[in-house]
Amino acid sequence: METRKVQVTGGSTYTVSLPKTWATENDVSAGTTVEFYPEGDELLLTPQRDVDRQEGRLDISGLEGDRLRRAVMTMYVSGFDVIALEAPQVTTDQRSVIRTATQGLVGVEVLEETTNSVVLQDLLDSAELSIVNAVTRMRLIADSMLADAVTALLENDDDVARDVVQRDDDVDRLFLVVSRIFRATLRSPRAAEELGVSREDCFDYHSSARQLERVGDHAVKIATLARKLGDVPEDVGEAIVELHEEAGAVLEKSMDALFAEESEEATRLGHEAIESVREIDQHTRAIDDRLRELEPMQAQSLGLIVDSLSRSADYGGNVAETALQKAAPRP
């Protein structure tokens, strides 16, 4: 850390010198324009740079299957607008994986293909993306997936179960969008300013989006088990419906707390959601005791479903914790 004394020039202008080492490393010299970004009692300074589309290159030699898919998604989340995937010769299998990975990314298309490269381009304007809208959309999808998964279980409806599994791709795509936006705000104060959301709030939204993504995963788990199970005993079915309603209420209150404009309302909803999670834990244990009376295989599958609903409530509790931190006074 270096310190500088503020001086006054011309009777009304405050000036401060820049550390020479930092200025040299960032090509700042006499006549260079810099940008200032005020954040409360802090002032961030950065050299003014041309806002060009970020291009990234990655050698994919030897990358196959899930490793290649993850590499594509990592480049996207890292913020590259143009991604060149290169190898001495891109194989047919690699091209297939790249196309599949691209379908899982919002706004990304294959721009160019050659023998030794595949170039992807993000067609969306990052300034038009909204982290709030993305998280809100994740909330709606995850909530409906959980409800439909329970419906598929109780009504023995394989079509609804398959639809739940397919919708998980939408949740995953949106989570990658949220991650991309969040990382952009960490790299550049300009990104946060264009977004109109502070970096602290972006962290809270990203953290909450992760919890929603996990809720979606548990909805898929319930739907998958529903396709293997037959009829559910009536009393167990009623208990599962009640448990789902309780878990859904926790998610609703926690997300309302996260988006509440008034800190008092956010605090009230956050505490209510967390307190409800403790009650759900007791309800879950009571259902588990009832399942012991069933045939072992059926009891095991239903126990996993009950656990998924309970965990979904826990994830809602995590969002509520984040909402309480977001609503707390800031130093």
WOJOFEN-V949778 format. One record per residue. N is the residue number from 1. RES is the residue in three letters. PHI is phi in radians with two decimals (* if undefined). NEAR is the number of other C-alpha atoms within 8 Angstrom. D_CENTER is the distance of its C-alpha to the mean C-alpha in Angstrom with 2 decimals. Layout:
N:RES:PHI:NEAR:D_CENTER  N:RES:PHI:NEAR:D_CENTER
This chain:
1:MET:*:2:33.55  2:GLU:-2.09:4:36.22  3:THR:-2.10:4:37.76  4:ARG:-2.43:6:39.62  5:LYS:-1.62:5:41.91  6:VAL:-1.35:7:41.44  7:GLN:-2.08:7:44.60  8:VAL:-1.99:9:46.02  9:THR:-2.13:8:47.65  10:GLY:1.23:5:49.69  11:GLY:1.48:5:49.78  12:SER:-2.54:6:46.36  13:THR:-1.83:7:43.83  14:TYR:-1.51:8:41.70  15:THR:-2.28:8:41.23  16:VAL:-2.58:8:39.73  17:SER:-1.45:5:40.08  18:LEU:-1.71:6:37.30  19:PRO:-1.04:7:37.39  20:LYS:-1.10:6:39.25  21:THR:-1.05:6:37.27  22:TRP:-1.11:8:33.95  23:ALA:-1.08:11:35.66  24:THR:-1.15:9:37.18  25:GLU:-1.12:7:34.03  26:ASN:-1.89:7:32.24  27:ASP:0.99:6:35.29  28:VAL:-1.73:9:36.05  29:SER:-2.51:7:39.75  30:ALA:-1.00:4:42.17  31:GLY:1.66:4:41.09  32:THR:-1.22:8:37.38  33:THR:-1.59:6:35.14  34:VAL:-2.05:8:32.32  35:GLU:-1.98:8:29.56  36:PHE:-2.01:8:28.96  37:TYR:-2.22:10:25.82  38:PRO:-1.32:8:26.68  39:GLU:-2.35:7:24.18  40:GLY:1.12:5:26.26  41:ASP:-1.59:5:29.01  42:GLU:-1.95:6:27.54  43:LEU:-2.30:9:28.30  44:LEU:-1.63:9:26.38  45:LEU:-2.12:8:28.53  46:THR:-2.57:7:27.73  47:PRO:-1.09:10:30.04  48:GLN:-1.30:8:29.80  49:ARG:-2.23:4:28.69  50:ASP:-1.15:4:28.74  51:VAL:-1.53:4:25.38  52:ASP:-1.75:4:25.59  53:ARG:-1.21:7:23.13  54:GLN:-1.36:8:21.87  55:GLU:-1.94:9:23.31  56:GLY:-2.27:10:22.53  57:ARG:-2.12:8:24.69  58:LEU:-2.45:8:24.14  59:ASP:-1.41:7:26.96  60:ILE:-1.79:9:26.01  61:SER:-1.00:8:29.42  62:GLY:1.48:4:29.22  63:LEU:-1.54:8:25.57  64:GLU:-2.39:10:25.41  65:GLY:0.90:8:23.27  66:ASP:-1.10:6:19.93  67:ARG:-1.12:8:20.56  68:LEU:-1.21:13:20.98  69:ARG:-1.05:13:17.98  70:ARG:-1.14:8:15.74  71:ALA:-1.12:8:17.73  72:VAL:-1.09:11:17.07  73:MET:-1.15:11:13.28  74:THR:-1.12:8:13.65  75:MET:-1.10:11:15.96  76:TYR:-1.14:12:13.70  77:VAL:-1.11:13:10.77  78:SER:-1.19:9:13.76  79:GLY:1.86:11:14.72  80:PHE:-1.31:13:17.80  81:ASP:-1.52:12:19.09  82:VAL:-2.15:12:21.79  83:ILE:-2.12:14:21.45  84:ALA:-1.78:12:24.79  85:LEU:-1.77:11:24.86  86:GLU:-2.17:14:28.39  87:ALA:-2.82:10:30.88  88:PRO:-0.91:7:34.70  89:GLN:-2.71:8:34.17  90:VAL:-1.35:13:30.97  91:THR:-1.36:6:31.72  92:THR:-1.09:6:31.37  93:ASP:-1.11:7:28.97  94:GLN:-1.11:12:26.76  95:ARG:-1.09:10:26.82  96:SER:-1.12:8:25.87  97:VAL:-1.12:12:22.81  98:ILE:-1.10:11:21.79  99:ARG:-1.11:9:22.26  100:THR:-1.11:9:20.22  101:ALA:-1.11:11:17.29  102:THR:-1.10:11:17.74  103:GLN:-1.13:9:17.58  104:GLY:-1.58:9:14.02  105:LEU:-2.06:12:13.04  106:VAL:-1.33:8:13.25  107:GLY:1.41:7:16.53  108:VAL:-1.79:12:17.72  109:GLU:-2.37:10:21.27  110:VAL:-1.32:11:23.97  111:LEU:-1.58:8:26.23  112:GLU:-2.76:7:28.98  113:GLU:-2.30:8:30.26  114:THR:-2.30:6:33.17  115:THR:-1.05:7:34.74  116:ASN:-2.02:9:32.90  117:SER:-2.81:12:29.63  118:VAL:-2.28:14:26.85  119:VAL:-1.89:12:25.34  120:LEU:-1.88:12:22.05  121:GLN:-2.39:11:21.30  122:ASP:-1.50:10:18.42  123:LEU:-1.56:8:20.28  124:LEU:-1.50:8:17.97  125:ASP:-1.43:6:18.91  126:SER:-0.99:6:16.10  127:ALA:-1.18:7:17.93  128:GLU:-1.58:6:17.49  129:LEU:-1.35:9:13.70  130:SER:-2.17:7:12.41  131:ILE:-1.18:12:9.13  132:VAL:-1.14:7:10.80  133:ASN:-1.12:7:11.73  134:ALA:-1.14:12:8.48  135:VAL:-1.18:14:7.17  136:THR:-1.07:8:10.81  137:ARG:-1.13:9:10.99  138:MET:-1.04:14:8.37  139:ARG:-1.04:10:10.58  140:LEU:-1.12:8:13.66  141:ILE:-1.20:11:13.01  142:ALA:-1.08:14:12.05  143:ASP:-1.11:9:15.03  144:SER:-1.20:8:17.34  145:MET:-1.08:13:16.56  146:LEU:-1.13:12:17.56  147:ALA:-1.13:9:20.61  148:ASP:-1.22:11:21.69  149:ALA:-1.12:16:21.43  150:VAL:-1.17:13:23.85  151:THR:-1.06:11:26.01  152:ALA:-1.05:16:26.23  153:LEU:-1.16:16:27.38  154:LEU:-1.31:10:29.99  155:GLU:-1.74:7:31.31  156:ASN:0.92:12:31.20  157:ASP:-1.86:11:29.60  158:ASP:-1.20:9:28.42  159:ASP:-1.13:7:27.45  160:VAL:-1.13:11:24.93  161:ALA:-1.07:17:23.59  162:ARG:-1.10:10:23.22  163:ASP:-1.12:8:21.42  164:VAL:-1.07:14:18.78  165:VAL:-1.08:12:18.25  166:GLN:-1.17:8:18.04  167:ARG:-1.20:10:15.45  168:ASP:-1.08:11:12.93  169:ASP:-1.07:9:12.84  170:ASP:-1.14:9:11.65  171:VAL:-1.12:13:8.58  172:ASP:-1.11:10:7.94  173:ARG:-1.08:11:8.93  174:LEU:-1.19:13:6.79  175:PHE:-1.13:14:3.48  176:LEU:-1.14:11:6.13  177:VAL:-1.09:13:7.25  178:VAL:-1.06:14:4.85  179:SER:-1.12:10:5.51  180:ARG:-1.10:12:8.94  181:ILE:-1.11:13:9.61  182:PHE:-1.06:13:8.89  183:ARG:-1.16:11:11.13  184:ALA:-1.11:12:13.56  185:THR:-1.22:13:14.17  186:LEU:-1.25:8:14.97  187:ARG:-1.39:6:17.44  188:SER:-2.42:8:19.11  189:PRO:-1.13:10:20.14  190:ARG:-1.11:8:20.99  191:ALA:-1.08:10:17.40  192:ALA:-1.14:13:16.70  193:GLU:-1.14:10:20.03  194:GLU:-1.14:7:19.44  195:LEU:-1.28:9:16.18  196:GLY:1.34:6:18.15  197:VAL:-2.31:8:15.62  198:SER:-1.16:8:16.47  199:ARG:-1.15:10:14.67  200:GLU:-1.09:6:14.74  201:ASP:-1.16:9:13.05  202:CYS:-1.06:12:10.29  203:PHE:-1.07:9:9.89  204:ASP:-1.11:11:10.02  205:TYR:-1.18:12:7.45  206:HIS:-1.14:11:4.84  207:SER:-1.06:10:6.72  208:SER:-1.22:12:6.91  209:ALA:-1.08:12:3.64  210:ARG:-1.05:9:4.52  211:GLN:-1.15:12:7.77  212:LEU:-1.15:12:7.52  213:GLU:-1.09:13:6.72  214:ARG:-1.26:10:9.72  215:VAL:-1.06:13:11.66  216:GLY:-1.03:13:11.57  217:ASP:-1.08:9:12.94  218:HIS:-1.27:12:15.62  219:ALA:-1.11:15:16.56  220:VAL:-1.09:14:17.27  221:LYS:-1.08:10:19.27  222:ILE:-1.13:14:21.27  223:ALA:-1.10:16:21.97  224:THR:-1.14:11:23.13  225:LEU:-1.18:11:25.41  226:ALA:-1.06:14:26.65  227:ARG:-1.24:13:28.06  228:LYS:-1.67:6:30.10  229:LEU:-1.54:11:31.44  230:GLY:-1.62:7:34.36  231:ASP:-1.20:7:35.30  232:VAL:-1.74:9:33.91  233:PRO:-0.88:6:36.55  234:GLU:-1.01:6:36.70  235:ASP:-1.15:6:36.40  236:VAL:-1.20:11:33.36  237:GLY:-1.05:10:31.77  238:GLU:-1.12:8:32.43  239:ALA:-1.16:9:30.94  240:ILE:-1.19:10:27.71  241:VAL:-1.05:9:27.53  242:GLU:-1.13:8:28.07  243:LEU:-1.13:14:25.44  244:HIS:-1.10:11:22.84  245:GLU:-1.07:8:23.97  246:GLU:-1.19:11:23.58  247:ALA:-1.13:15:20.06  248:GLY:-1.10:10:19.12  249:ALA:-1.15:9:20.83  250:VAL:-1.11:15:18.87  251:LEU:-1.07:15:15.51  252:GLU:-1.12:8:17.22  253:LYS:-1.15:13:18.72  254:SER:-1.17:16:15.76  255:MET:-1.24:13:13.68  256:ASP:-1.09:10:17.00  257:ALA:-1.13:16:17.43  258:LEU:-1.09:13:14.17  259:PHE:-1.68:8:15.34  260:ALA:-1.08:9:19.00  261:GLU:-1.41:6:21.03  262:GLU:-1.70:7:23.64  263:SER:-1.10:9:23.04  264:GLU:-1.13:7:25.70  265:GLU:-1.17:10:24.02  266:ALA:-1.07:17:20.63  267:THR:-1.14:12:22.59  268:ARG:-1.08:9:24.57  269:LEU:-1.14:13:21.76  270:GLY:-1.08:15:19.81  271:HIS:-1.15:10:23.00  272:GLU:-1.09:9:23.84  273:ALA:-1.12:16:20.61  274:ILE:-1.14:12:21.11  275:GLU:-1.13:8:24.77  276:SER:-1.18:10:24.10  277:VAL:-1.07:13:22.17  278:ARG:-1.11:8:25.43  279:GLU:-1.17:8:27.41  280:ILE:-1.13:13:25.21  281:ASP:-1.02:9:25.89  282:GLN:-1.18:8:29.58  283:HIS:-1.11:9:29.29  284:THR:-1.08:12:27.57  285:ARG:-1.10:8:30.47  286:ALA:-1.15:8:32.95  287:ILE:-1.18:11:31.57  288:ASP:-1.03:10:31.61  289:ASP:-1.10:8:35.27  290:ARG:-1.22:9:36.01  291:LEU:-1.21:11:34.52  292:ARG:-1.12:9:37.03  293:GLU:-1.46:7:39.71  294:LEU:-1.60:8:38.28  295:GLU:-1.07:7:38.90  296:PRO:-0.91:7:36.97  297:MET:-1.13:6:34.81  298:GLN:-1.15:9:33.88  299:ALA:-1.09:12:33.27  300:GLN:-1.12:8:30.94  301:SER:-1.14:10:28.76  302:LEU:-1.16:9:28.72  303:GLY:-1.11:10:27.98  304:LEU:-1.16:9:24.79  305:ILE:-1.18:11:23.80  306:VAL:-1.06:13:24.66  307:ASP:-1.09:9:22.66  308:SER:-1.13:12:19.49  309:LEU:-1.16:12:20.07  310:SER:-1.13:13:20.76  311:ARG:-1.16:9:17.64  312:SER:-1.07:13:15.58  313:ALA:-1.14:15:17.56  314:ASP:-1.06:9:16.87  315:TYR:-1.13:13:13.08  316:GLY:-1.06:15:14.11  317:GLY:-1.08:14:16.35  318:ASN:-1.11:10:13.72  319:VAL:-1.11:15:12.05  320:ALA:-1.08:18:15.70  321:GLU:-1.06:10:16.36  322:THR:-1.10:12:13.71  323:ALA:-1.09:17:15.34  324:LEU:-1.13:14:18.70  325:GLN:-1.15:7:17.95  326:LYS:-1.15:9:16.77  327:ALA:-1.46:11:20.01  328:ALA:-1.19:7:22.24  329:PRO:-1.02:4:24.77  330:ARG:-1.81:3:23.87  331:PRO:-1.19:2:26.54
